[in-house]
């Protein structure tokens, strides 16, 4: 199987901060752009984006559910399917969801390789907490 090297990846920063020299919107490159995309996909709710009802996950809706291994395995499978379908720039290694006891938090760890670029394995870890406790 031949290894393909792709060009760099670029996305605009959603903070819409102004670049100090060019006065243009700042951009995210390569691993930072992909990291932001993965987080945005996981945080997007189902039916939130117009014209694509399949895009999104129920992670935010699960913050107030009773925490169990069933919820964790369901969310792991959902995130895995979401990233395989909507983020072609990565090769997913693992998705791990921890639910601490006596808490409504979700600790999400995603590990992936970037396709076509010689970067080491990328790891994202973030905690989702309900805003209404």
N, C-alpha and C positions, 0 to 999 in steps of 0.2 A: 504494500500500500504506500503510495507516494505521499510525502508530507508537503502540504501546501503552506506557504507563508503568505499571510494576508497583509494588507496595508494597515495602517493604524486606524483606531476607532476614535471618533469624536462625537460628543454630544454637547448641547448647551447646558450651562448650569441653571438649575431651576431657581436659584436665588436671584437670578437676573442682576447680579453684581456687575458693575462697570469695570472693565479693564483699565488700569491707571494710565497706560500708554496709548492704547488704540481707541479708547472710549467706546469700545464695542462690548457686547455681552461676553463674559468670560466663558471659556469652554473647558470641558473635562476631556481628558485624553486617555486612551487605552484602558488600563485596569480601573481607573477612577470612574470612567464613563460606564463601564460594564457593571461595576459595583453599585452605582447609583441606579442603573436600570433594574438590576436584580432586586434591590430593596423596593423600588417603586412597584414592580410587578407583585411582590409579596404583599405589600401594603394596599394595593388596589382592591376594592371590593367588587364582587361580582355584580354586573350590570352598571357599574360606575362609568365605564367608557362607552360612549355612544357607538352604535353600529358594530359592536363586538361583545355580545353577551357572554361569551365563553372566557373572556380575559378577566382575571382577578382570582382572589381566594377569599375564603371565609375566616381568615385569621383574626381580623378585627372583631368579627361577630362572635368569636369563640372566647373572648376575654372574660365574659361573665358566666360561661358554662361551668358546671362542676368538673373539676380537673380529674381526668382519669387517663389510663393508658389508651383507651379507645379513642379519645379526642386527639391525643398526641399522634397515634398512628394514622388516623384519618387526615390530620393536617400535614403530616410528613408526605403522605401519598399525594395529597392535593398540590403541595408546593413542588414536589418532584415532577408531576405531570405538567404543571403550569410552566416551569422553567424549561422543560424539554420541548414544549410546544411553542413557546413564545420568546425564547432567548437562544437563538442559534449560534451565538458567539461563544458559548461556554459548553464544556463537557462536564456535567454534574458528577461529583464524587459522592457527596453525602448530604443529607438533610437530617438534623437532629433537633428535636423539640423537647425541652425540659419544662415541666410544670412543677414549681416548688410547692410544697404542701402549705396550707393555710395562706395561700396567696392566689390572686387571679392573674399573675404575671405569666407570660410565655417567653422563655428563653429560646431563641432560634439561632442555630449555627448551620451555616451553609458553606460547603467546601466545593470548589470547582476549578477546572483548568480552562484557560483561555485558548480557544481554537485558533491555530495559525500564528500565534505569537509566542516567543520563548520566555514567558514569565513563569515563575514558580507557582505552585498551587495557591490559589487565593482562598482566604477564609473570611467570612463575614459573620459577626456575632452581634445580635441586637436583642434588646428586651422590650417587649410590648407590655405596657401597663394600662389598665383602664383609667380613664380620667374621672369617672364617677365612682368613688368607693364609699 
